[in-house]
Amino acid sequence: MIFIMSVGLRIEKVSLTDRYGWGKLVGTLTTMAGSIVITLFKGPVLLLNSSSLPQKDMISKWTLGCTFMFGACLARSSWLVLQDPLLKKYPAKLTLTSYTCLFGSIQLAAISAITERDVEMWKFESRGVLLALLYNGVIVSGMCFPLQAWCINGGGPFFVGIFDPVKTMATAVLGFFLLGDKLYSGGIIGGLIIVIGLYMVL
């Protein structure tokens, strides 16, 4: 989606007359295919964590989950693509990150107040919740966002977005080690496809 937006807005140029342009196009499609394989194709279980829990039937939530996922991809793609012209006119990366986090927090607080009115649900149930919030604030917002803005300013939104499928692969691996999820053959195959696609682009 980032690739389509970048090309459509003429932020990213793709020439199909040379091998680099074809490599960028085919590599992008390959990484997308790998991410889809990890998400939709499970296959047989290769590794079973001793702490794995029985999975509940989530078929009824599949359509809603796919809708939310598409909306999230659309929002993130728009955010990355629009940062490129914005950073050229306003190159203060840390200030831009601060404004992004501020307005994002305001939106999140407003939506949360509307959807969750039970005061008890706002309390910290454990230290893990507090650590997750601190990690998201310090590492994700405080460190990753400025670094991401720097990469967009130097390499463009496509260069940053091409690594998004790696997160899907990392989620499958970390879910096995940290959360006790099962590791399926689809995750391994999809991960290999993603690596091949990244190699073709880079």
N, C-alpha and C positions, 0 to 999 in steps of 0.2 A: 504494500500500500504506500509506503514511503517512496519507493522507487517510482510508482505511477504518479504520485503528487509532485515529486521533484522534477520529473521529466515534463509533466503537464505545465508546471509553472516556470519551466526553462531554467531551473536552478541547477539541475544536473543534465549534462549533455551526453547522449549516447549515439555513437556513430557505428552503424552496422556495416560500414565498409572496411573496418579493420578488426583484427582479432581481439583487441582489448574491449571494444564495444560488445562483441559477441560474448566474450568471456564474462563481462559484467551482467549481461542479460541472462545468459544461461546459468551463471553462478547464483544470481538472485532467485531464479525459479527453482534451482536445486535446493537452496537453503529453505525456501518455503515448503518444498516437498518433504524435506527432512523433518521440519517442524510439524507438518500435518501427520506424518507417519507416527511420530512420538505421541501426538495427541489422540489420534483416532484408531491406530492399529496397535493392539497389545501383543497378540501372539502368545506363545507358551511362556510360562514363568521360568526365567533362567536362574535367578537368585531369590531366595526367600529369607527375609530377616526374621529372626526368632521372635521379635516383638510385633510382627505383622498382625493387624487386626482384621477380622472378617469385614469385607466391604458390603455396605448397604446398597439396596437397589436405588440408583439415582436416575433411572430412565425418565421419570416424570419431570426432573429438573433439567434435562438435557437441552431442550429448546430454549429455556430461559437462560441457561448458562452460555449457550452459543450466542444468544442475542447480546448478553452483557460483554462477552469476549469480543464480538465484532465492534461494539461501541467503544470499548477500551482501546482496541487497535486503531480505530478511526481517530479517536481523541489524541492518542500518543503520536500518531503519524502527523497529524495537523500541528501538534505542538513542536515536534522536531523540525518540520519543514519551515514553519513560520519563524523559528529562531534564527535562521540564516539571514534573511533580510533585516531582521530586528537587530542582530549583533553588528551588522555593518553600520547601522545608524546610531546604535547605542552600545558601544563595545565594553561597557562596565559589567563584566560577567558576574561578580559577586553581588552587585546591587540588583542586577536582573534576577539572580537566584533568590535574593531576599524578597523581592516583590512577588515572585512566583510562589514562594512558600507562604507569604502573608495572605495573598488572595485565595490560594488553595485552602489554607486553614479556615478562612472565613466561610468559603463555600461548604467545606466539610462540616463545620460546626452548625451551619444553618440546616443542611440536609439531615444531619444526625439528630438535631433537636426536633425536627419534624417527624422522622421515622421512628425514633426511640425516645419515648417520653417517660419511661420508667427510670427514676433517679438511681435505683439500685444497680442498674446495668452500667452506669458510668463509673462505678468504683473499681479499683484495681483488685483483682482476685488473687493475684500471685506476683512474685517478683519477675516471673517470665514475661508477663504483660508489660511491666515497666521497662524491662530490658529491651523488649521488642520496640517500644516507643522511642527509647533513647537511641537504639541502633538506627531506626528510621530517620530520626531527626539529625543525628550527628553524622552518620556515615552516608546514608542515602541522600538526604537533602543538603547537608553541609559540605560534603566532599564530592559526591558523585555528580551532582547537578552542575557545579562550576567546571569540573573536568569535562563533563559532557558538552557544556557550552563552548569550552576551549576547542574541543575536537570538531564541533560543528563549524566554528569560525575558521578552522584550518583546513578541514577535509570535506565539509559539507554534511548535510543531514543524511545523505545516502550512506556515507562511510560509517556513521554511528548506527544507523538503523540496520545495516547488514549483519551486525552482531546480535541483534535481538533474538534470533532463533537459538543462539548459544544458551540463553537463559532458560529456554524450554528443556534443553539437554541437561543443564546444571540442576534444574528443579527435579528431574527424574533421579539423578545420582544422589543429590543431597537428601531427597525424600526417602531414599533407601537407607542411608546411613543415619540420618537424624530422626526420622519420623516412623521408621519401620515399614515403609511401603515396599511392595513387591517390585522387583526389577524384571520387566518383560523384555522379550526379544525385540519388540517394536521400538523400545527405547534405545537399544544398542544399534539397530539398523538405522533408525532415524538420526542418531548422533553421528554415525559415520557419513551419512548423506550430507548432513550440515557441514561437517569438516571439509568434505569434497567441494561443496558449493563455495565455502569461504576461500578455499585455496584457489578456485577458478577466478573469483573476484579480485583477490589480492595479488 
